[in-house]
């Protein structure tokens, strides 16, 4: 499929979908849908998000379960989730026999052990201007078309600087690293607006069949694996308005980029795009300028890769028991 054809056929807007219509499609196709929010110290935003979800999505019926996967939050995140009446799991306590890693990608991988849906939606939990279209927009293409298996959200991302917002200046790691790197090796991704979007959804069998990076490389690795395994035509993207969240400092974005670069490099080598001649360095030298001095702090930043769940005995046994 040509990228221009893909863009015309597989790019949607949330305004194309209504909750009542999606509920009807879900019932007709006899599908169960799970919604998951990974959290880490999101006490300032998770309460508002879950309040909207409960009223406009969960109680209306298009989503069958809402689950929060927490990563040892130190604030009131867990208490707020429980007050809202939703289930919360600590990812380190989900099937501890398979171990636990720190990082953004660990929670989605672990969540599949507890989520029951045929379709799974993941959404970041630090969104300040959350709207229910973030969820029903992602569900729309999957319920409308059986040939679509994976959906990414895209949106305007303002950058807050000196107390004011600069339109379209957010998503710095995506624009400066990920989109150029992917466009260079995968021109098929040239019209995918936001490969690092934390709002995405797909069919369980797709997520079961691909590996997950445990850190910030999870989204880019997932995009490449879905494309290589299922083809561009299985991927869609949806415009879900604007997104305001907690902007990270440049030092944190630098570490994020280092992890993502590891993940993409590993995928490029695996799929024969590049040949890495020496073992990549996993130690990152963080440089900060503090009190008129340069401070260098070396740190080990390694992107681990979880295997496909269908290759994990514990997961296969769990799913077999649920089906019996």
N, C-alpha and C positions, 0 to 999 in steps of 0.2 A: 504494500500500500504506500502511495506517495504521501509525503508529509502534508502537502496542500490538501489532498483528498481527506487525509485523517483529520486535519484541523477543521474542515467544514463539517464533517460527519460526527466527530467525537468531542467537540467543544460545546459545552452547554452553559446556560445561565440558570441560576436558582429560580428565576421568575417563571421558568417553563414548568415548574412543578408545584403542586398543591398537596398538602398533607392528606386530605380526604381521598384524593386520587391514588396516592401512593399506598394508602391503607387498603384500598380496593385491590390494587395489583398484588400486594403482599398476600392477601387472603386468597386470591385466585391462584397464585403460584404456590401456596402452602409453604411459605418461607418464614423462618424465625430470624429476627434481627437483634444483634447485640451492639450496644454502644459502650465504649470504654474510654475513660479519662485517666491517663497516667498523671500522677501528681508528685510534686516535691516542693513542699512549703508554698502552697498556693492558697493559703487561707484568705487572702485579700480578694480573690476572684472566684473561687470554686462555689461559694454559696450562691452568688448571683446566677452563675451558669446553671447549677442544678435546679434552682428555682424556676428558671425559664424552661429547662428540659422537662421538668415534672409537669408543668402546666400545658405546654405547647406540643410536646413530643410523646412523652411516656404515657400520660393519661389519655391522649388522643388515640393511641394504639399502634402507630407505625413501628415503634421500637418495643421489643418484648422484655428486654432487661437493660439496666444501666448499672455498670460496675466500675468502681474506681480501683486502680492499681497504684498503691502508694509506695514510695521509695524512702521510707524512714523519715518522714517529715518531722521537723522539730517545732513547728507552729501548731495552730489549731485545725489544720486541714482535715485530719481524720475525724475529729469531733464534729466539725461542721457537716461533713458527709453523712455521718450517722444521724445528726439532727434533721437532715433533709430526708432521711428514710431510705438511703441507698446503701448497698453493700460495698464494703471496702476490704481489700486484701493487701497485705504487705508482700511485695514480690519475692522477697527473700524467704518467705515462709510457704510459698507455693511450690510443691514438690521439691523440698530441699535436697532430695537425693540427687537431683541433676545440678546442684550447685547454684551459685548466685554471682552475678556481676553487677558492678555499678555502671550506670550509663543510661542514656535515653532509650536505647533499643531493647534493653532487657525486659522492661515492663510489657511492651506489646507481645513479645515472644512468650513470656510467662502467662500472659492473660488468656492465651488460647487454651490453656489447661482448665480454666474455670468458665470461660464464656461458652454459651450453648448455641449461639446463632448460626444459621447457614450463611448469613452475611454479617460481617463485622465492620464496625465503624470506629475509628480512633480519632480523637480530637484533643488538641493541646488544652491545658487547663489554666493558662495564664492570660487568657483573652479578656480585655477590659470592656470591649463593646460587643459581647457575644449576642448572636441572634440565632434563632432556631433554624434559619436557612443554612447555617453551617452544617447541620445534620441532614435535613430533608433534601438539600441540594446535592449532597454526596450520594444519597440513596436513589435519587431520581433515575440516573442512567442505568443503574444495576437492576432496578425493578422494571424499567421500560424496555430494556434490550438484553436478551439472554447472551448475546455475543460479547458483551462488555463484562470484564471480570475484575477490573481495578480502576479506581477513580481517585484523582487528585484534586484538591481544592486550590483555587488561586484567587487573589484579591489584591487590592491596593494596600501597601504597607508604609504608613508614614513613619518617619524617624523623629523622635523627640530630642531636640537639642536646645539648650539654654531656655527651657520652659515653653518652647513652641514646637509645633509639628511641621516637618518638611515633607510634603506629599511625594510619594513614590521613591523615597530615598532609603526605605527600609530593605531588609533582606540583603545585607551587604555581602555575606559569605556566598550566598547563591549567585549574586550578580558578578562578583569579582573572581570567584573560583569555580563554582560548580557548573553554572551554565556555560561558561567558556570551555571548560575541560570536557564536558559532555558533548557540546556542539562539535568540538574538534574530533572526537572519536566516534560519536554517534550523531551525525547530522539529522537522523530521524527524530531526535529530541529537540530540534531547533525551535519548535513552536509550543513546547511544554513550558508554560510560564514560570511555575515555581516547583522545581523538583524537590526542594527541601520542605515543602508544606507539611506541617504536622497534622493536617486534616486530610484523612484519606480513608477509603473503604474498599472492600472487596469480598469475594466469595471465599469461604473457609478453605475449600480445597486448593485454592491458589496459595494462600498463606501457609498451608500445611506443607506445601511442596517446595518452598524456597527457604534458604538460610536467612538469618537475621543478624546483622551486626549489633553488638550490645551498646555501642555508643552513638555519637552523632552521625555516623555513617549509615544508620539504618534506612533512612528514606532513599538516599541515592543508590545504595546497594539493592534495595527492594525494586526500584524502578528498572534498573538494568536487568535483574534476574527475571522479572515479569516479562519484559520485552523479549529477552533471549528465549524464554521458555514458552511463552504464549503469543508473542507477536504484538506489533504496534496496534493492530485493530482491536485488541482486548483491553486497551488502555483508553480512558477518557479523562477529561478535566472539566471542572465546573467553576464558573465565576460565583463566588459567595461573598460579594460585597467587599467592604474594607475591613481590615483587621488591625486593631491597636493592642499591643501587648508590652511586656516589660523588655525594653531594649537593653542588650547586654553591652558592657564596656568592650573596648577594642581588644584588651588583653584576653578576655574570655572568648571573643570571636576568633582570635588567633589560634587558641588551643582547639577550638571547634574545627577550624579549617584543617589543622594538622591531622585530626582524627578522620575527617571526611576524605582527605587526600589519601590516607592509608587505605580506606575502604574502596575508593574508586580504583586506585592502582591495583589492588588485589583482584577486582573484577575484570579490569582490562587485561591483566595477565591470564586469568582463568579462561577468558573467552578469546584469547589469541590476538588481542589488539596490540599489546606491547610485550616485550620480553625484558624482564628485570634481571640484570646481570649480577647483582650483589644483594646481600640481605639488607632490606631497608632499615634505617635507623628508627627506633621507637622512642628515643629520648628527645624531648623538646626543650630547648633553652628559652624559657620565658624571660623577656627583657622588659623591665619597668624603669621608669625615670622617677625617682622618689627623693625629695629633699636635695635636688640638684646633683644627684648621683645616679649612675646607671647600675641597676641591680639585676644580676643574672641568676635565675633559679631553674636549674635543670630538673625536669620531671619526666617520669615514664608515662607516656600516653599511648596505650595500645588498644586498637580496635579488635576485640575478640569476635568470633563469628559462631553463632549458634547454628547447629545443623538443622535441616528441614525436619519439622516435627514428625513427619511420616517415617523418618529414619530413627526416631527416638522411641525406644521400647516402652518407656513409662507412658508416653502419650498414646501409643498404639493400644496398650493394655487399657488405658482409661477410656478411650473411645469405644473399644470393643465391649467393655462392661456397660457403657451407657446405651449401646444399641441392643444389648441382650435383655 
